[in-house]
Amino acid sequence: MSRALLFLLTLAALGADFVTAQSGRAQQVRSRNRGAVAVHEAWLQENLDLDAQGAIQSYETLRRAAPSARPERWIAVSRLAELGRLGALRPEPGTTPMQAPPEVQSALEALGQPVPWRSVLDDPRAPIELPRLRPATEQVMRWSRDQVGPTVDQRWMMQMRTRDRAPRGNTRWRNRNAAFTLLDVELEGTPERAESLRRLLFVGWKPPVLDVGVEVALQRARKRLRELVETETRSSYRRRLESLELRVRQLEGDDPREALSLLMRLPFLAEELLLPASEQETSERDGR
């Protein structure tokens, strides 16, 4: 056998191995996508179509078919357990908490408090305090997001954080953009998502320490927020500041502490609204 022919056969074998490896990775990606799509379809079936029994069948199919390494399987398990607690089905013994990852076991333990669904059905108008209906699913979904790796946006933000320190003006601009992204999520009323985003965008950030009480702090924040609205040149920022102003006013009417709590959860904006000017300059010098 000539050297040229041997070289071509070796090259063909290597090419076949490469194609096989790429095909295997593509199959893994398609499998992960199918699991995510199946969970999403079951969720829509349950919450949009109001087809509880159809959703239960979809969750059960996913529970049986998905490998134990797939986070989507455990989302289906948690939702089935919650539906069982609500009386929509009899909990099935197919997957016990002992088979689940520790994080999932911890989430399923949150279902120990029963839901008095029979009492609700008997008298829907009776004043009954219900426990959280989906505590396990929320915990498992947070855990599952950590299993699938960072998204494109998360990778971009991590890359931005690992770069050399930018000039002061650029750092301030980047922090402000991230702060308004977080503000949007807070105004949507999704605290779990907001907390996750806050940990991602503002690593190690802590709320400012106030030197005044609640009433004085809110008075200072209202004045400063009005100044920001009037001086903001970007219309998109101005609209969001106006929305924040309205939300603070609404919360303050019910409970001033809730209004202050919202402001204290907003990195960059909390410093601008709640700290005296001298302390704001200190925070900027520290890169916050």
Number of C-alpha atoms within 10 A of each C-alpha: 5 6 8 9 10 11 11 11 12 12 12 12 12 12 12 12 12 12 12 12 12 12 12 12 12 12 12 12 11 12 15 17 12 15 20 17 13 19 19 13 16 23 21 14 18 17 12 10 12 12 14 17 13 14 23 22 13 20 26 19 14 23 23 15 11 18 14 14 11 17 24 27 25 28 25 27 28 28 23 24 23 24 18 15 20 16 14 15 15 12 14 12 7 9 14 11 16 9 10 17 14 11 14 24 18 15 20 23 12 14 19 8 12 13 18 15 16 11 11 14 10 9 11 11 8 10 8 12 8 12 12 12 15 16 17 25 22 15 19 25 17 14 17 19 12 11 12 11 10 12 10 9 9 14 12 11 15 14 10 14 13 8 8 7 11 12 8 11 9 11 14 16 11 12 18 16 13 18 19 19 16 23 23 15 17 20 15 11 10 11 12 14 14 21 14 12 17 22 11 13 20 18 11 9 14 12 14 17 10 13 11 12 8 15 13 12 16 22 13 16 23 17 12 16 20 15 12 17 18 12 10 14 10 9 10 10 16 16 13 17 21 16 15 19 16 12 15 22 16 14 16 16 11 10 12 16 14 15 19 20 15 17 22 20 20 22 24 24 20 20 24 19 25 28 22 13 12 8 14 19 13 11 16 15 10 8 12 18
